[in-house]
Amino acid sequence: MGLYRDRLFPRIMNVVMNTKEVRAIRARVCADLSGEVVEIGFGTGHNLPYLPANVTRLRVVEPSGLGVQLAQARIAAATFPVEVAGLDGQDLPFEDGSADHVLCTWSLCTIPDAVRAVREARRVLRPGGTFHFVEHGRAPDAAVRRWQDRLNPVQQRLACGCHLNRDIPAILEAGGLRIERMDRYYGKGEPKAFGSLFEGVATAG
């Protein structure tokens, strides 16, 4: 699993997470960001092209070294400094109240202690700062949820710890955030068990 996790899986995700629909979602989630931004789960830098010009700095955490390597061209094209500052969203290496916004896209599904990661995001947010997110998780329909529960053990192995059935709103609230706006929908062109999405903005509760 080490070779698959470290050398192959980041390359797969670099392709899979760059579809037309995913790019449109990224553009929406990033549209209102500005100033100092922290990103949890940088991946291969697919959000970079959608960060507005008034972002002044992006500080990121990303556990995959290969993911950061694959992001180098996107980092070089950014109009603001990009600092790869850590590996673990559960322990952000940033001071309290040092970020205007936190960005998290398709990451809470994989972080072992997602509530802890949200608490860390809340800690680094300045007063009035916002948490911008899109995540996949527990579906609104009972039949889909049953499939998610059945498939979750296999998903965790094939997708390096990714959970299909996490309750994203509950995680955000347990981490001390208040959801200001959230859209729930199924992504296009994929099975519902894998494409139950949560997209929105939260603030410190």
ABEGO torsion letter per residue (X at the ends): XAAAAAAAAAAAAAAAAABAAAAAAAAAAAAABBEBBBBBGAEAGAAAAABBAABABBBBBBABAAAAAAAAAAAAABABBBBBABABAABBABBBGABABBBBBGAAAABABAAAAAAAAAAABBBGBBBBBBBBBBBABAAAAAAAAAAAAAAAAAAGGBBAABBAAAAAAAAGBBBABBBBBBBBGBBAAAABBBBEBBBBX
